[in-house]
Each structure stands twice: as structure tokens, then as C-alpha cells.
Amino acid sequence: MGDRYTFSLRDSELRSTATGTVLLGVELQGNMTLPTLLGLTPVATHVDANGSYALFAVNRAGLNLISLSNTSPTPSLPPSLTLFIAGDVNRDGNVDGVDSGLLAGASHRIRWQYQP
């Protein structure tokens, strides 16, 4: 059994979005398994040697449970857990025009390459 953490979302936070859904990113460093959020399936995931990432569409207010399975190569060191709202580029707690500007500026510096 791994670690468990909780967080809550208020109705007002859900209503502040256009869709009533908050895209919550859960990032683990030092752990190669995906975090789980009780009752939800991630909409995007990534796992590599440094850690894992899952993006969840949360559309319910109240308490939410995150479960972690520790498969760290060094089990004595706990994984680092970070929660964030997708779109909050500067991580100031707001998804706003500042984030849009930062994202637009960054997209001009990224070279996209498709490899089938």
C-alpha cells in the first residue's frame, strides 16, 4: 500500500471555469507509477525514469483522494508530489491572460516535429 493524500475543490472554483471542470495535474518525481484519483480516469499521462504525470478532469466539488504506489528506486526517499491547475503557466493560482501570453511566447520558441 502506498501513500494517500486529499485535496478539496469548492463549487465556486468549479463554477469559475467555462465548463465546470478543473484540469488538475498530479506530478510525481522519483516514482515510476501513475498517481490515481479515486473515481476518475486520467485524460493524459506520462511515465519516465524521473517520475510520472497524470492530468485529471475534475468536475465534482468536495474532498478528493489521491493514491500513490511507491516504486521509487530508493524507497527510503518519498516521492515528490506536486498538484497544479493546467493552464496556470506561472503557477500563481490563476489561469488568466498572463498565462495565455506566457504560453503564446513559449510556443514561438518551440520547434514541433512529427515523427510517425
N, C-alpha and C positions, 0 to 999 in steps of 0.2 A: 504494500500500500504506500502511496506517495503522500505528498503534502496537499492540503486543501486551503483555499483562500476564498473569501467572499467580497463582493462589492455590491453596491446598490445603484439603481438608476431611478430617478423620480419621474413622475408623469410629466412634469414641466420640462424636463430635459428631453423626453421623447417628443413632446409637442413642439419643441423648438426646432425640430427638423421638418423638412418638407414632406417626408414620407412617414414620420412617426417611428422611424428606425434609426438606431445609432450603430455605426460600424465600429466595432471595438477590436483593436489589435491586441493580441496577447503574445508577447515575445519572451522566449526563454533563452538565456545564454548558458552554456555549459551543460546542456541537456539535449539529447537527440530524439526525444519523443514529443509528440504534439500535445499541447495542453487541451483539456476538454472543458466545455462549458455545459453544465447539466441541461439537457433538453434541446440543445442546439447543434447543428452541423456547421462546421466552418465553410465559409464561402471561398476561402483561399487559404492555402497552406504552403509552407516551405520548411524543409529539414536539411541541414548540412552538418559538417563536423563541428561547427561552432555553436549550434543550437537549433531552435525551431521557432516557427511563427505560425499563428493562425489568426484569421480575420473572421469575426462573427457578426451577423446581423441581429442585433438585439432589439426586439420590439415589445418588450414587456417591462413594466415597472416593478420595482421590488428588489429583493435580495437574490443574487445570482452566485452560484457555486462554481469555482474553477478547481479542477483536479489536475495534479501533476504526478507523473510517474518518474522517479529519479533513475535515469540510466546514465548519469554522468560518468565519464571515465575516472573521475576522482570523487566517489560517492561521499567522502567526508566533507567536500565543499558543496554547499547547497547551490542550486541553480539560481541565476539572477532573473527575477520576474519583473517585466515592465508591461503596464497597461497604457494604452493611448487610444484616442479617437482618431480614426482615419480621416485625413484631410487637414488635421491640425499640424501643419508642416513645422511651425516654430515651437510647437508644444507649449503654448501659453494658455491652453484651456478653452480657446475659442477657434471655431472654424469660420474664417471671415475673409475679407478682401486682402488682408495682409498675406494670408496663406496662399490665396489664389495668385498673387503677384510673385511670391517666392517660387511657387510651382511653375508658373509660366517662365520665369527667369531661368530656372534649372533645366526646363525642357529644351531650351535653346542650346544648352551645352552638352546634352546627351546625344550620343550617336547611336541610333537604333539600328540593329542589324537582325534580319530574319534568317534563321538557319533551320531548314526543314529537317 
